[in-house]
Amino acid sequence: MITFFRRIVGRLLHLYFRLTRGLTLGVRAVVLSSDGKVLLVRHTYTPGWHFPGGGVEVGECAETALANELWQETGLTLIGKPKLLSVEFKTDVSDRDHVLIFLCKTTGELLPSPASLEIAERANFHLEDLPVNADPLVKHVLDEIRQVIPNLQMTK
C-alpha cells in the first residue's frame, strides 16, 4: 500500500513539474570505490537502480543540488569539485528532462539505513556485475567512463 502511494505521489510530482517548469534539470553522482565498485540507489517510486541524485530546484546551483542529494540519499559528503562527465537527455518520464552526470569524490560512510523515504536501498556493485534492472543511463555512463579511464578496475 505504501509503495502504491509513493508511486502516485511521484507521478503527481512529475506532472506538477511538467506544468510549472519549461525544463527539468537533474544531477547524478557517479561514486566509484577504490576496489572497483559503483554506488547505486533504488528508489521507492520508480523501478531499477540509479546513480544517487535528484532534481535541481529553482535558484539552486547544480553542485549544491548534487551535494544535498548525495547526502540525503547516502549519507556521503561531496569533497572537492565534482567533474562533469556528461549532459544527458532523458525521455522516460518527460520530454524535457536533462541530467548532469558528475564523477564525485566523497567522504564518510553510508548511513546504516536510508535517510530519505525516497530510497528503498543502496548498494555498491562491481562494474562487471551490475544489477539486471540497472537504469540504462548507468550502463551508458559506465561504458563512457571505461573509454576515458581504460585502466579503471573492472574485476571482481
N, C-alpha and C positions, 0 to 999 in steps of 0.2 A: 504494500500500500504506500509506504514512504517513497519507494523508488518511482512509482507511478506519479505521485505528487511532485517529486523533484523533476521528472521529465516534463510534466505540464508547465511547471514554473520556468524551466529552461526554455521551452518553446515560446512561452509568453514573453520572456525577456528578449529573445531574438526578434520576435515580432515588434516589440516596443522599439528596439534599436533600429530595426529596418524602417520604421515610420518616422523616427526622430533624428536619424543621422543619415547623411548622404553617403557615408563611407564608414566602415568599421575598421579599426586598426587593433591588431593584437600583437603580443610578444610571446616568444617561446624561448626557453633556456635549454641549451644543449650542455649537459653536465657530464663530462667524461671522467671516470676514475683512473687512477694510475695503473690499475690492474685490468684495464680494457673493458670496462663496463659503462653503460649509459643509464642515466636515471630517467625513469618514465613514471607517469602517474595515470591512474584510471579514475575517471570522473564518475560521479553518481548520476549525471544527467545525460550522458552520451556514451555510446559503446566504444570500446577499444582503449589502447594505451597511447599516451601522448607525451610530448615533452611538457614539463611544467610551464605554466604561463597563463595568460589571460588577456583581457581587454585593456586598452589604454583609454582612460577616462578623459573627458573634455578638460583641457587645461593642464593635463599631466604629460610629462615627457616620457618617452619610451623607456629610457633607462630606469627612471623611478618606478614605472609600472612593472618592469622586469624584476627589479629588486623586491618590490612589495609582493608580487605574485609568487616569486620563488620562496620567500619567507613564509607566506601564508600556506602554501601547498606542501612545503617540505621541511621548513624549519632551518634551511640553509641560508647563509648570508653571502650575498654577492661581494666579491673583493676585486678591486681594480676595475678597469674599464672593460666591459664586455666587447667582444669582437663581432661585428655584424657579418654574418655568413651569407644571408640571402633575404630577399623580399619575395614572399610567395603570395599568389592569388588563390584563395580557396573558395570553391563554389559549392561545397557540400551543404552549407547552411544558408548562405546568401550569395547573391551575385556581386557583392561589393565588399567582401572580406579580404583584407590584406594582413599578412602576418610577417613580422620581422623576426628572423631567427638569429639568435646570438649564441656564440660559444662563450661559456661562462666559467670563471674560476670561483670557487666557493670555499667557505669555511664553516665549521660547525658539524653537527651530527643530525641525521634525520630524526625528527621527532618520533617518539615511540608510537604515537597514533596521529592520524591526520589532524591538523589544527583547523581545517576548513571542512564544513559539511559538504562541500563540492567534491571532495576527494574520497574515493572508496578505498584505495590502496596505492602504495608507492613501492617501487622495487628497482633494483639495479639489474640490468641484463647484459650478458656478454653480447658483443656486437654481432657475433655469428649465431646467436641463439635468442633472437627477439621473439616475443610472444606472437602467436599466429595472428591475433587481432590487433597488431600494432597499426596505428594510423599510417596510411600510405605516405604522408608527409615525413614521418620518422624515417622510413626506409629510404626515401628520396634524399633527405638531408644527409643521412649517414653515408650513402653512396657518394655524394658530393664531397664530404669530408675525407673519405678514403682516397679520392683522387688528388686532393690538395695535400693531405698528410699521408703519403704512401706507407710510411713505417708505423702508422697507427696500429697499436696492438689489437689484433682481432682473433686471438686464440683463447681457448677456454682455460 
